[in-house]
Amino acid sequence: MSGPYFQRGHHYRVRRSFTALRDAFAEGELLIYESSAYSYYDGITGYFFKLAGHAESRWWDVYDDQPGDLWLELFEAVDAPPA
């Protein structure tokens, strides 16, 4: 999977619940994208988010051989948090 697909500081809503390598995401969660990191050793890119209104980080890890458009199935970009 190549990237990046996310923009730092932008909000993304989880489209459907899913379990990732180090985290689980629930449909409707509103996340703020922070950064990414690549592990050559593991062949994994980690995408790091904050859950809106919470301090802890969230991680979505993606293996190199996963489809490039996988993120579109799992996340949707939103302009701002709901009022």
ZAVEXKE-21756 format. One record per residue (C-alpha): x, y, z; residue number from 1. Coordinates in Angstrom, 1 decimal, decimal comma. Layout:
<pts>
<pt><east>X</east><north>Y</north><up>Z</up><num>NUM</num></pt>
...
</pts>
This chain:
<pts>
<pt><east>0,0</east><north>0,0</north><up>0,0</up><num>1</num></pt>
<pt><east>1,4</east><north>3,4</north><up>-0,9</up><num>2</num></pt>
<pt><east>0,4</east><north>6,7</north><up>0,6</up><num>3</num></pt>
<pt><east>0,0</east><north>9,0</north><up>2,3</up><num>4</num></pt>
<pt><east>-3,7</east><north>9,3</north><up>1,9</up><num>5</num></pt>
<pt><east>-4,4</east><north>11,3</north><up>5,1</up><num>6</num></pt>
<pt><east>-3,6</east><north>15,0</north><up>5,8</up><num>7</num></pt>
<pt><east>-2,2</east><north>16,0</north><up>9,1</up><num>8</num></pt>
<pt><east>-4,8</east><north>17,7</north><up>11,4</up><num>9</num></pt>
<pt><east>-7,7</east><north>16,7</north><up>9,2</up><num>10</num></pt>
<pt><east>-10,7</east><north>14,8</north><up>10,6</up><num>11</num></pt>
<pt><east>-11,7</east><north>11,3</north><up>9,4</up><num>12</num></pt>
<pt><east>-14,8</east><north>9,3</north><up>10,4</up><num>13</num></pt>
<pt><east>-14,6</east><north>5,5</north><up>10,6</up><num>14</num></pt>
<pt><east>-17,0</east><north>4,1</north><up>8,0</up><num>15</num></pt>
<pt><east>-17,4</east><north>0,6</north><up>9,6</up><num>16</num></pt>
<pt><east>-16,1</east><north>-1,1</north><up>12,7</up><num>17</num></pt>
<pt><east>-12,9</east><north>-3,1</north><up>12,2</up><num>18</num></pt>
<pt><east>-10,0</east><north>-4,6</north><up>14,1</up><num>19</num></pt>
<pt><east>-6,4</east><north>-3,5</north><up>13,2</up><num>20</num></pt>
<pt><east>-3,1</east><north>-5,0</north><up>14,2</up><num>21</num></pt>
<pt><east>-2,7</east><north>-2,9</north><up>17,4</up><num>22</num></pt>
<pt><east>-6,2</east><north>-1,3</north><up>17,7</up><num>23</num></pt>
<pt><east>-9,9</east><north>-1,6</north><up>17,1</up><num>24</num></pt>
<pt><east>-12,0</east><north>1,1</north><up>15,5</up><num>25</num></pt>
<pt><east>-15,8</east><north>1,6</north><up>15,9</up><num>26</num></pt>
<pt><east>-18,1</east><north>2,8</north><up>13,2</up><num>27</num></pt>
<pt><east>-18,7</east><north>6,6</north><up>13,5</up><num>28</num></pt>
<pt><east>-15,6</east><north>7,4</north><up>15,5</up><num>29</num></pt>
<pt><east>-14,2</east><north>10,8</north><up>14,6</up><num>30</num></pt>
<pt><east>-10,4</east><north>10,8</north><up>14,4</up><num>31</num></pt>
<pt><east>-7,8</east><north>13,5</north><up>13,8</up><num>32</num></pt>
<pt><east>-4,8</east><north>12,4</north><up>11,7</up><num>33</num></pt>
<pt><east>-1,4</east><north>13,1</north><up>13,2</up><num>34</num></pt>
<pt><east>1,4</east><north>11,3</north><up>11,3</up><num>35</num></pt>
<pt><east>2,7</east><north>8,0</north><up>9,8</up><num>36</num></pt>
<pt><east>5,8</east><north>5,9</north><up>10,1</up><num>37</num></pt>
<pt><east>7,1</east><north>3,1</north><up>8,0</up><num>38</num></pt>
<pt><east>8,9</east><north>-0,1</north><up>9,3</up><num>39</num></pt>
<pt><east>11,2</east><north>-1,5</north><up>6,7</up><num>40</num></pt>
<pt><east>11,8</east><north>-4,5</north><up>9,0</up><num>41</num></pt>
<pt><east>8,1</east><north>-5,4</north><up>9,2</up><num>42</num></pt>
<pt><east>6,8</east><north>-4,0</north><up>5,8</up><num>43</num></pt>
<pt><east>4,1</east><north>-2,0</north><up>7,7</up><num>44</num></pt>
<pt><east>3,1</east><north>1,6</north><up>7,6</up><num>45</num></pt>
<pt><east>1,6</east><north>2,9</north><up>10,8</up><num>46</num></pt>
<pt><east>-1,0</east><north>5,7</north><up>10,6</up><num>47</num></pt>
<pt><east>-1,4</east><north>7,6</north><up>13,9</up><num>48</num></pt>
<pt><east>-4,6</east><north>9,3</north><up>14,9</up><num>49</num></pt>
<pt><east>-6,2</east><north>11,0</north><up>18,0</up><num>50</num></pt>
<pt><east>-9,8</east><north>10,3</north><up>18,8</up><num>51</num></pt>
<pt><east>-11,5</east><north>13,7</north><up>18,9</up><num>52</num></pt>
<pt><east>-11,7</east><north>14,8</north><up>22,5</up><num>53</num></pt>
<pt><east>-9,3</east><north>12,2</north><up>23,9</up><num>54</num></pt>
<pt><east>-5,5</east><north>12,3</north><up>24,6</up><num>55</num></pt>
<pt><east>-4,5</east><north>8,8</north><up>23,7</up><num>56</num></pt>
<pt><east>-3,1</east><north>7,9</north><up>20,3</up><num>57</num></pt>
<pt><east>-4,8</east><north>5,4</north><up>17,9</up><num>58</num></pt>
<pt><east>-2,9</east><north>3,2</north><up>15,4</up><num>59</num></pt>
<pt><east>-3,9</east><north>1,7</north><up>12,1</up><num>60</num></pt>
<pt><east>-1,2</east><north>-0,5</north><up>10,7</up><num>61</num></pt>
<pt><east>-1,2</east><north>-1,5</north><up>7,0</up><num>62</num></pt>
<pt><east>1,0</east><north>-4,2</north><up>5,4</up><num>63</num></pt>
<pt><east>2,8</east><north>-3,3</north><up>2,1</up><num>64</num></pt>
<pt><east>0,7</east><north>-5,9</north><up>0,2</up><num>65</num></pt>
<pt><east>-2,7</east><north>-4,6</north><up>1,2</up><num>66</num></pt>
<pt><east>-4,8</east><north>-2,8</north><up>-1,5</up><num>67</num></pt>
<pt><east>-3,9</east><north>0,9</north><up>-2,0</up><num>68</num></pt>
<pt><east>-7,5</east><north>2,0</north><up>-1,7</up><num>69</num></pt>
<pt><east>-8,3</east><north>0,1</north><up>1,5</up><num>70</num></pt>
<pt><east>-8,4</east><north>3,3</north><up>3,5</up><num>71</num></pt>
<pt><east>-11,4</east><north>4,4</north><up>1,4</up><num>72</num></pt>
<pt><east>-13,4</east><north>1,4</north><up>2,7</up><num>73</num></pt>
<pt><east>-12,6</east><north>2,2</north><up>6,3</up><num>74</num></pt>
<pt><east>-12,4</east><north>6,0</north><up>6,6</up><num>75</num></pt>
<pt><east>-14,1</east><north>9,1</north><up>5,2</up><num>76</num></pt>
<pt><east>-12,7</east><north>12,6</north><up>5,2</up><num>77</num></pt>
<pt><east>-14,8</east><north>15,2</north><up>7,0</up><num>78</num></pt>
<pt><east>-14,1</east><north>18,9</north><up>7,0</up><num>79</num></pt>
<pt><east>-14,7</east><north>19,5</north><up>10,7</up><num>80</num></pt>
<pt><east>-16,1</east><north>17,9</north><up>13,8</up><num>81</num></pt>
<pt><east>-19,8</east><north>17,7</north><up>14,1</up><num>82</num></pt>
<pt><east>-21,4</east><north>20,7</north><up>15,9</up><num>83</num></pt>
</pts>
